[in-house]
């Protein structure tokens, strides 16, 4: 009608009443507190998951180590038994000497 077209309107400054300002700041604070609480909760959940995974890995490593230790000990015991059996089979007096030695150690 007049040949005027409005392309953009913007506000550079708003003044709210004091009561409204306080309410706005209070709401902003509550929103930020809630966001912080959610982030902390998510972090605690992630930390618990990582601790759980690390504990499972630890238990698996310990179990594997124990299994290997038992296998090595079993092989060593088997070799010791074979050596004793061979020695006792060659010389029966050696077996008697071993028994006396054990008695002597236990008496001390």
N, C-alpha and C positions, 0 to 999 in steps of 0.2 A: 504494500500500500504506500509506504513512504520511501521504499527503496533501501531500507536499512536491514542488514542481516547481522545477528549476534552470533559470533563464532565460538566464543569461549568466555566463561565467567569463572573467576577464581577468588578465593578469600585468602588473605595473607595473615589475618590476625583475628582471633575470636576471644572475647572476654566473657567468661561464665561467672555467675554469682558464686560467692565463696563457698556456700553450702554444696553447690554442684561440683566445684573444683575438688573439694575434699572427698566427695563420693567417687568422682572419677579416679583420683589418685589411689583411693582405697581399693577400688575394683582392679586397677592396673596392678597394684601390689599383690592382691589375691591371685590374679591370673599368673603372675610371675612365680609366686610361691608354689602354686599348683604345678606349673611346668617344671620347676626345680625338683619337686617331690616325685613327679613321674620319671624324670631323668635319673634321679638317685635310685628309684626302685628298679628301673631297667638295668642300671649298672650293677646293682646287687644281685639281680637274677643272673646276669651274664657272668659275674664273678663266681657265683655258686656253681654254675654249669662248668666253668673252666676248672674250678677246684675238684669237682666230681670227676671230670675227665682225667685230670692229673693223678688223682688218687687211684683210679682204675689202672692207669698206665703203671703207676708205682707198684701196685699189687701184682700185676702181670710180670713185671721185671723181676720182682723179688721171688715169685713162684718159679720163674724160669731159672734164676740163679740157684735156688734151693734144689731144683731138679738136677741141674748140672753138677752141683756139689755132691749130691747123693750118688750120682752115677760115678763120679771120680772116686769118691770114698769106697763105693762098692768094688770098683776095679782094683783099687789099692788093697782092700781087704782080701780080695780073691788072689791077688799076687802074693800077699803075705802068707796066706793059707797054703798056697802051692809051694812056697819056699820052705815053710815049716814042715810040710808033709814030706818034701824031698829030703830035708835034713834028718828028720826023725826016722825015715825009712832007711837011710844009709847007716845011721849009728844010733841004736836004741839007748846007749849010754848018754847021748846028747839030750834026749828027752828027760832023763832022770836029772841031769845037770840043770836043765831049765826049771824043773819043778823045785829043786833045792834052792835055786836062785830066787824064785818067786817067794818061797817060804821065808828066806832070809830077809828080803825086802819088806815083807809084811810084819815080821817080828820087830824090826827096828822101829 
